[in-house]
């Protein structure tokens, strides 16, 4: 199958992503240690949205997961970390197409939180013929893009580690059906579904 990169559309897509990122509200997250075992996590968002809060152990195991059942503008939770083993952990908060990640360390005497890092989800668009996407690759990770029909790989491309990543593909020669687009690096994976 022949696919052609649509470079002429990339400037427009990049501008749309930058506008989206600057218009996207970044929730305010506060993490306040109460004592050696407890912290209060507070989230405040100017608009009502769904949120997803996860805590991962260093080996990738999920220690805590909460997804709101309905959109909220605030969330607060007292975490008792006394049952956690000493070691490194990661807290992830997903709201409005943003993902805030904060690493922390549990020791016998204290919980140490690092600075918050923010990533934005990629911007995808498909008009029935052209697939376009842009991603603000802040960490300059090496990304690839794959298109699947069911479990069968239809197309694969290495995208590199530029900031930002902008790409467009002419999918007019694909047969009608449902496809899954996967944009991934070693650490991240974003999935977008299209119907042709």
C-alpha positions as CSV (number, residue, x, y, z in Angstrom):
1,X,0.0,0.0,0.0
2,X,1.3,3.4,-0.9
3,X,1.0,6.2,1.6
4,X,2.2,9.7,1.0
5,X,3.2,12.1,3.7
6,X,1.2,15.3,3.4
7,X,3.8,17.9,4.4
8,X,1.7,20.9,3.2
9,X,-0.8,20.2,5.9
10,X,1.6,19.9,8.8
11,X,2.0,23.6,9.5
12,X,-1.8,23.9,9.9
13,X,-1.9,20.8,12.2
14,X,1.0,22.2,14.2
15,X,-0.7,25.5,14.7
16,X,-3.9,23.7,15.8
17,X,-2.0,21.6,18.3
18,X,-0.2,24.7,19.8
19,X,-3.5,26.5,20.0
20,X,-5.1,23.5,21.6
21,X,-2.3,23.1,24.1
22,X,-2.4,26.8,25.1
23,X,-6.2,26.7,25.4
24,X,-6.1,23.5,27.4
25,X,-6.7,24.1,31.1
26,X,-4.0,22.6,33.3
27,X,-5.5,21.6,36.6
28,X,-3.8,22.8,39.8
29,X,-2.5,19.8,41.8
30,X,-1.3,20.1,45.4
31,X,0.4,17.4,47.3
32,X,0.8,18.1,51.0
33,X,2.6,15.6,53.4
34,X,0.8,15.5,56.7
35,X,3.3,13.2,58.5
36,X,5.7,10.4,57.6
37,X,2.9,8.2,56.2
38,X,0.1,10.4,55.0
39,X,-0.3,13.0,52.2
40,X,-3.3,14.9,51.0
41,X,-3.7,15.2,47.2
42,X,-6.0,18.0,46.0
43,X,-7.0,18.7,42.4
44,X,-8.7,21.9,41.4
45,X,-9.9,22.5,37.8
46,X,-11.7,25.6,36.5
47,X,-14.1,23.5,34.5
48,X,-15.9,20.3,35.2
49,X,-14.1,17.3,33.7
50,X,-13.4,13.6,34.2
51,X,-10.2,12.8,35.9
52,X,-8.1,9.7,36.4
53,X,-5.6,9.4,39.2
54,X,-3.1,6.5,39.3
55,X,-0.1,5.6,41.5
56,X,2.4,3.1,40.2
57,X,5.2,1.3,41.9
58,X,8.7,1.4,40.3
59,X,8.1,-2.0,38.7
60,X,4.9,-0.7,36.9
61,X,2.4,-2.3,39.2
62,X,-0.7,-0.1,39.9
63,X,-0.9,0.7,43.7
64,X,-4.0,3.0,43.4
65,X,-6.4,3.9,40.7
66,X,-9.4,6.3,40.7
67,X,-11.5,7.4,37.8
68,X,-14.4,9.7,38.5
69,X,-17.8,8.4,37.5
70,X,-19.0,11.9,36.5
71,X,-17.2,15.2,35.6
72,X,-15.9,17.1,38.7
73,X,-14.1,20.4,39.2
74,X,-12.3,19.3,42.4
75,X,-11.0,16.2,44.0
76,X,-9.3,15.6,47.3
77,X,-7.9,12.4,48.9
78,X,-6.0,11.5,52.0
79,X,-3.5,8.8,51.1
80,X,-2.0,6.6,53.8
81,X,1.4,5.5,52.4
82,X,2.3,3.6,55.6
83,X,1.5,0.3,53.9
84,X,3.8,1.0,50.9
85,X,7.2,-0.5,50.8
86,X,10.1,1.9,50.8
87,X,11.0,2.8,47.2
88,X,10.2,4.9,44.2
89,X,6.7,5.5,42.9
90,X,4.9,7.6,40.3
91,X,1.6,9.5,40.6
92,X,-0.2,10.2,37.4
93,X,-3.2,12.6,36.9
94,X,-5.1,12.7,33.6
95,X,-7.5,15.5,32.9
96,X,-8.5,17.4,29.7
97,X,-6.0,15.7,27.5
98,X,-3.1,16.5,29.9
99,X,-1.2,14.1,32.0
100,X,0.7,15.4,35.1
101,X,3.2,13.0,36.5
102,X,5.0,13.4,39.8
103,X,7.6,10.9,41.0
104,X,7.9,10.3,44.7
105,X,10.0,8.3,47.2
106,X,8.8,6.5,50.3
107,X,11.3,6.1,53.1
108,X,10.8,5.1,56.7
109,X,11.0,8.7,57.9
110,X,9.5,10.8,55.1
111,X,7.8,10.9,51.7
112,X,9.7,13.0,49.1
113,X,7.8,14.4,46.1
114,X,9.6,15.6,42.9
115,X,8.5,18.3,40.6
116,X,5.4,17.8,38.4
117,X,5.9,17.0,34.6
118,X,3.1,17.7,32.1
119,X,2.5,16.0,28.8
120,X,-0.3,16.7,26.3
121,X,-2.1,14.0,24.4
122,X,-1.5,14.1,20.6
123,X,-4.0,15.8,18.4
124,X,-5.5,13.5,15.7
125,X,-7.8,14.3,12.9
126,X,-9.2,12.1,10.1
127,X,-11.5,13.4,7.4
128,X,-12.2,10.0,5.7
129,X,-9.2,10.4,3.5
130,X,-6.3,12.1,5.3
131,X,-5.0,11.2,8.7
132,X,-3.1,14.0,10.4
133,X,-1.6,14.3,13.8
134,X,0.7,16.4,15.9
135,X,2.3,15.8,19.2
136,X,4.3,18.0,21.5
137,X,7.2,15.7,22.2
138,X,8.7,17.6,25.2
139,X,11.0,14.8,26.2
140,X,12.1,14.2,22.6
141,X,11.5,10.5,22.8
142,X,11.8,8.3,19.7
143,X,8.2,7.7,18.4
144,X,6.7,5.4,15.8
145,X,3.3,5.2,14.3
146,X,1.4,2.0,13.3
147,X,-1.9,1.4,11.8
148,X,-3.8,-1.9,12.4
149,X,-6.9,-3.4,11.0
150,X,-8.1,-5.7,13.8
151,X,-4.8,-7.4,14.8
152,X,-3.1,-7.1,11.4
153,X,-0.4,-4.4,10.9
154,X,-1.3,-2.4,7.8
155,X,1.3,0.4,8.0
156,X,4.3,1.4,10.1
157,X,6.5,4.5,10.2
158,X,9.4,5.8,12.3
159,X,8.6,9.4,13.3
160,X,11.8,10.3,15.1
161,X,12.3,12.4,18.2
162,X,11.6,15.9,17.0
163,X,9.6,18.6,18.9
164,X,6.9,18.8,17.8
165,X,6.1,15.6,15.8
166,X,3.8,16.5,12.9
167,X,2.7,14.0,10.3
168,X,0.0,13.4,7.7
169,X,-0.9,10.3,5.6
170,X,-3.2,9.8,2.6
171,X,-5.3,6.8,3.6
172,X,-7.7,7.0,0.6
173,X,-6.5,3.6,-0.8
174,X,-7.4,1.8,2.4
175,X,-10.4,-0.4,2.1
176,X,-13.5,0.5,4.2
177,X,-13.3,-0.7,7.8
178,X,-12.2,0.1,11.3
179,X,-8.6,0.9,12.0
180,X,-6.5,1.6,15.1
181,X,-3.7,4.1,14.9
182,X,-1.0,3.6,17.6
183,X,1.5,6.4,18.3
184,X,4.2,5.0,20.7
185,X,7.6,5.4,22.2
186,X,9.4,3.2,24.7
187,X,7.5,4.8,27.6
188,X,4.2,6.0,26.1
189,X,1.4,4.8,23.9
190,X,-1.5,6.8,22.4
191,X,-4.4,5.1,20.5
192,X,-6.8,6.7,18.0
193,X,-9.6,4.8,16.2
194,X,-10.7,5.6,12.7
195,X,-13.5,4.3,10.5
196,X,-13.3,4.5,6.8
